């Protein structure tokens, strides 16, 4: 039996041991959600005079909706998601198109990424990442031989990926596009796409990204500011310079929870994109390492869940689990990389932690889906153990 599969000591009515949850995965997710709430409060209480808990209250609402969503998703058999893959992808395209309709999409900071629904703003691109993972997983199962042997089997999902990415770029949202492309390419590689085709795709995607940066003044400014933020510390390099100062002030153990200065006067978007810098200042290197290790644990568990599903013959669940692991790993790496100066500035949240209703809700749904896949894996192991017992009897 593979690592990570544990059984309860109490037998069920049929005499077999019943499966239980992956408590390491649940503990890591809950730890990030809890720490994220604390740090969002620390980073935002000073922002609105007279309403210090505005962002905290909205974050709590998103957490509640996310936990309810995770619970509901954990109750749905994975086969239903497989059947709904094409419909979910189409729904995602419709939502992305609706954002771009004049008068319907809401603009903020020069980007149109949200659809107002009463007091809630729906960010279509967040849900599209989830829908695309589900669709590509189903496609790889249905067309495995075609994907591995024919170039057309490889080009069809790429065409659908480019369609979704193009709509997201029109918002514009370069960071989400990069995460979407990287996750999908990783899934295609895991699905058996020939290495030369994968190499061509990576080369074309990299060339497209370079072109989008080179021919866009504000993206090019971000890259040059990333290379030397101190050259224009009052302009394009301001965010990164302030984030690096925050990490420098934090040293090993931080200045103390709530005692950070950068979030109050200098660091913009401290409760969203640059929450990791607040953690670095107030909790120090120790705090940042705990966060990184928790993300590593979640991504590692996602891949182990996918490997177990593959062993049990459930290739759809395997691709979904590994696709979700890729997504969480890539997005958290980019966000943390931006905060510490390893990557150019992107408008990406830190999963499970940053303020942002859609991001929190979708991240919780992802966790619920991983829990469901793991639960079904454990049921499969229990069934296999039972069959072996009956065979020996």
Order of alpha helices (4+ residues) and beta strands (2+ residues): beta-beta-alpha-alpha-alpha-alpha-beta-beta-beta-alpha-alpha-alpha-alpha-alpha-alpha-alpha-alpha-alpha-alpha-alpha
